[in-house]
Amino acid sequence: VEFTDFFCLHCQEAHHAVTGPLLKDWVAYGKVRLESHPVAFLEDDSLRAAHAAMCAQEQHKYWEVREMLLQVPLHWSQEHKNGSVFNAPTLRRLAILAGLDLASFARCFQSGRHAVE
């Protein structure tokens, strides 16, 4: 069982060092089952990313979006100083890359229904 805040640099590092290889070497072959639960404990970016992942789950694309969220650079750069890392354009771009139905994704995201879980 994994609890991940997509805005957590340490969570991202753990994904690259542990979870990524675990998925590739064990889960892909059915040797291990991994449950992933997004959490939001840092900032609004945490909540937006977790909510986007759960909206993707409604279209059976959680794992694809989860992987993309964990690839977004979180080095506290100029991007973060100027606003959100997981802003609307970024999340829309990830939804497109994941092949989500954008209208359904937008309705889910705007509803906020997963933001309270």
Secondary structure, DSSP 4 states (H G I P E B T S, - for coil): -EEE-TT-HHHHHHIIIIIHHHHHHTGGGTS----EEE---SSHHHHHHHHHHHHHHTTT-HHHHHHHHTTS--S--HHHHTS-SS-HHHHHHHHHHTT--HHHHHHHHHHTTTTT-
